[in-house]
Amino acid sequence: MLEFDLKQTRLISLLEKHQLDGILLRRASSFAWATCGAAAYVNVATTAATAALLITCSQRYLITDNIEAPRFEKEENLRTQGWEFLVNPWHNQADAIGKLTQGKNIGADLPSGEEFDLTGAISHLRAHFTPDETARFRMLGHLCAAAMQAAVNQ
């Protein structure tokens, strides 16, 4: 199973476990994890992403503004992952999320209002690496060790 599909399956399992209609991801770290590496931050000093992801049993939405949408499509290639783009004016993104989730039982990694708190559960999912992530971390470890060895030998 591809890394992206495995992560989506894990999110759907979490959704079903808590009997939710959807999961809203607003943290930059969760956004990056769920999209297999896409960057959704402008200011690295904040945990909130510049966009949100809403995952339901049958749909995947990327809720963003008209400024970031072209970057998510062209640079991050998120449309090819099957995300349905919901693009709003830069000043109206919160209203769009509210309209989309109104009357639904939603869990979130950065809850606000009536959303079910999935902060710990999402962190737990991110902490259990997929086989692809494990391979990348091993490669990173080898590269770091080689760099350290080269520095020591200088």
Residue pairs with C-beta under 8 A, 6 or more apart in sequence:
1 9
3 36
3 130
3 131
3 132
3 133
4 35
4 36
4 81
6 130
7 33
7 34
7 36
7 125
7 130
8 34
8 55
8 60
10 125
11 23
11 34
11 55
11 125
12 55
12 57
14 20
14 23
14 107
14 118
14 121
14 122
14 125
15 21
15 22
15 23
15 55
15 56
15 57
15 107
16 57
18 107
18 116
18 118
18 121
19 105
20 105
20 106
20 107
20 116
21 56
21 104
21 105
21 106
22 54
22 55
22 56
22 101
22 104
22 105
22 106
22 107
23 54
23 55
23 106
23 107
23 108
23 109
23 118
23 122
24 52
24 53
24 54
24 97
24 101
24 106
24 107
24 108
24 109
24 115
25 31
25 34
25 49
25 52
25 53
25 54
25 55
25 108
25 109
25 122
26 48
26 49
26 52
26 108
26 109
26 110
27 47
27 48
27 49
27 109
27 110
27 122
28 39
28 40
28 41
28 46
28 47
28 48
28 49
28 50
29 47
29 126
30 49
30 53
30 109
30 122
30 126
31 38
31 40
31 49
31 51
31 52
31 53
32 38
32 39
32 40
33 125
33 126
34 53
34 55
35 53
35 76
35 78
35 81
35 83
36 81
38 72
38 76
38 78
39 76
40 49
40 50
40 51
40 68
40 72
41 49
41 50
42 50
47 110
48 110
50 64
50 65
50 68
51 62
51 63
51 64
51 65
51 68
51 72
52 62
52 63
52 64
52 93
52 97
53 60
53 61
53 62
53 63
53 83
54 60
54 61
54 63
54 97
54 100
54 101
54 106
55 61
59 84
60 81
60 82
60 83
60 84
61 83
61 84
61 85
61 86
61 100
62 72
62 78
62 83
62 84
62 85
62 86
63 86
63 88
63 93
63 96
63 97
63 100
64 72
64 85
64 86
64 87
64 88
64 93
65 87
65 88
65 89
65 90
65 92
65 93
66 87
66 88
66 89
66 90
67 90
69 85
69 87
72 78
72 79
72 85
73 79
73 85
78 85
79 85
86 96
86 100
88 95
88 96
101 115
105 116
106 114
106 115
106 116
107 115
107 116
107 117
107 118
107 121
108 115
108 116
108 117
108 118
109 118
109 119
109 122
109 123
110 119
111 117
111 118
111 119
129 137
